[in-house]
C-alpha cells in the first residue's frame, strides 16, 4: 500500500467574507473623497492641483475597486471548488486521525461544515475533519482487498 498522503482542503466557511468589495470600496471612496476635498480646500491657490493629478488619483481608486472585486471573486471561486472537491469524497473510504490522535476510518456518506470547519461524516457515525484525512481509497479497492462488500 502506498504511504498515506493527506489531501489539502481550504475551508470556504473559514474565509472572512464579512467585508465584501462593495463595503470596502464604500469606505475607500468615502476616505478618498474626504482627502480630496481636504486637499482642494487647503491647496495653495497659486499652485492648484493639476487635472492630471486628480485623474491619476481617481484611476488609482478605480484600480483598488477592481482589485477588491477580483479578490472577492477568487474567494467565491475557491469556496465553490473546495465544496466540489469535498463532495468528491462521498462514497470513498477514508482513514485518518481525529483531534485526539485516534484512527478513524469508514465510508464517507456526506460532507458537513460546522463552525467553519469541514468534516466527512462516515457510515459508522463518526466524523473526521478534512485536515485529519490521511488516506482516500475507492470503495472498489477496499472491497477487493478485503473480499467483503462494504
C-alpha positions as CSV (number, residue, x, y, z in Angstrom):
1,X,0.0,0.0,0.0
2,X,1.2,3.5,-0.8
3,X,2.2,5.8,2.0
4,X,-0.7,7.9,3.2
5,X,-0.9,11.3,1.7
6,X,-3.5,13.7,3.2
7,X,-5.5,16.0,0.9
8,X,-5.3,19.7,1.1
9,X,-8.6,21.4,1.9
10,X,-9.2,25.1,2.4
11,X,-12.4,25.6,4.2
12,X,-14.7,28.0,2.4
13,X,-16.5,28.9,5.5
14,X,-13.4,29.9,7.3
15,X,-12.7,32.7,4.7
16,X,-13.7,36.0,6.1
17,X,-16.4,37.2,3.7
18,X,-17.9,39.8,6.1
19,X,-16.4,42.6,4.2
20,X,-17.1,42.5,0.5
21,X,-15.6,44.5,-2.3
22,X,-18.6,46.9,-2.2
23,X,-18.3,47.6,1.5
24,X,-14.5,48.0,1.3
25,X,-15.0,50.3,-1.7
26,X,-17.6,52.4,0.1
27,X,-15.2,53.1,2.9
28,X,-12.3,53.7,0.5
29,X,-14.3,56.0,-1.7
30,X,-15.5,57.9,1.3
31,X,-12.0,58.3,2.6
32,X,-10.7,59.2,-0.8
33,X,-13.4,61.9,-1.2
34,X,-12.6,63.4,2.3
35,X,-8.9,63.5,1.5
36,X,-9.5,65.0,-2.0
37,X,-11.9,67.6,-0.5
38,X,-9.4,68.5,2.2
39,X,-6.6,68.8,-0.4
40,X,-8.7,71.0,-2.6
41,X,-9.9,73.2,0.3
42,X,-6.3,73.6,1.6
43,X,-4.4,73.8,-1.6
44,X,-2.2,76.7,-2.4
45,X,-4.2,79.0,-4.7
46,X,-1.0,79.9,-6.5
47,X,-0.3,76.2,-7.3
48,X,-3.6,74.4,-7.6
49,X,-3.9,70.7,-8.2
50,X,-3.3,69.7,-11.8
51,X,-6.1,67.9,-13.6
52,X,-3.7,65.1,-14.3
53,X,-3.0,64.6,-10.6
54,X,-6.7,64.5,-9.9
55,X,-7.3,62.0,-12.7
56,X,-4.4,59.8,-11.5
57,X,-5.9,59.7,-8.0
58,X,-9.3,58.7,-9.5
59,X,-7.6,56.0,-11.6
60,X,-5.9,54.6,-8.5
61,X,-9.2,54.5,-6.7
62,X,-10.9,52.6,-9.6
63,X,-7.9,50.2,-9.7
64,X,-8.3,49.5,-6.0
65,X,-12.0,48.9,-6.5
66,X,-11.4,46.4,-9.4
67,X,-8.7,44.6,-7.4
68,X,-11.1,44.2,-4.5
69,X,-13.8,42.8,-6.7
70,X,-11.3,40.3,-8.3
71,X,-10.2,39.2,-4.8
72,X,-13.8,38.6,-3.7
73,X,-14.5,36.7,-6.9
74,X,-11.4,34.5,-6.3
75,X,-12.6,33.8,-2.7
76,X,-16.0,32.7,-4.0
77,X,-14.4,30.5,-6.7
78,X,-12.1,28.9,-4.1
79,X,-15.1,28.2,-1.8
80,X,-17.1,26.6,-4.7
81,X,-14.1,24.5,-5.7
82,X,-13.4,23.4,-2.2
83,X,-17.0,22.3,-1.7
84,X,-16.9,20.4,-5.1
85,X,-13.7,18.7,-4.1
86,X,-15.0,17.8,-0.7
87,X,-18.2,16.3,-2.4
88,X,-16.0,14.0,-4.4
89,X,-15.1,12.2,-1.2
90,X,-18.7,10.9,-0.9
91,X,-18.6,7.1,-1.5
92,X,-14.9,6.9,-0.8
93,X,-13.3,5.0,2.1
94,X,-11.1,7.3,4.1
95,X,-8.7,6.8,7.0
96,X,-7.2,9.4,9.3
97,X,-6.7,10.7,12.8
98,X,-9.1,12.7,14.9
99,X,-8.2,15.5,17.2
100,X,-7.2,13.0,20.0
101,X,-4.9,11.1,17.6
102,X,-7.3,8.1,17.3
103,X,-7.6,6.3,14.0
104,X,-10.9,6.9,12.3
105,X,-12.0,5.2,9.1
106,X,-15.1,4.4,7.1
107,X,-17.1,5.2,4.0
108,X,-17.9,8.9,3.5
109,X,-21.7,9.3,3.5
110,X,-21.8,13.1,3.5
111,X,-19.8,16.3,3.9
112,X,-20.7,18.7,6.7
113,X,-19.3,22.2,7.6
114,X,-19.6,23.1,11.2
115,X,-18.3,26.4,12.7
116,X,-16.1,27.0,9.6
117,X,-14.5,23.5,9.6
118,X,-15.2,20.7,7.1
119,X,-15.9,17.2,8.2
120,X,-16.5,13.9,6.4
121,X,-19.4,12.0,8.0
122,X,-18.7,8.3,7.9
123,X,-21.0,5.3,7.6
124,X,-20.1,4.2,11.1
125,X,-21.4,7.5,12.5
126,X,-18.0,9.0,13.2
127,X,-16.8,12.3,11.8
128,X,-13.3,13.1,10.5
129,X,-12.1,16.7,10.0
130,X,-10.6,17.2,6.5
131,X,-7.2,18.1,8.0
132,X,-7.2,14.7,9.7
133,X,-7.6,12.7,6.5
134,X,-4.5,10.6,5.7
135,X,-5.8,8.2,3.0
136,X,-8.6,8.2,0.4
137,X,-9.4,4.8,-1.1
138,X,-12.0,4.0,-3.6
139,X,-14.8,1.7,-2.3
140,X,-13.9,-0.9,-5.1
141,X,-10.3,-1.1,-3.9
142,X,-11.4,-1.6,-0.3
143,X,-13.9,-4.3,-1.1
144,X,-11.5,-6.0,-3.5
145,X,-8.7,-6.1,-0.9
146,X,-10.9,-7.5,1.9
147,X,-13.1,-9.7,-0.3
148,X,-16.1,-8.3,1.5
149,X,-18.9,-6.0,0.4
150,X,-18.8,-2.6,2.1
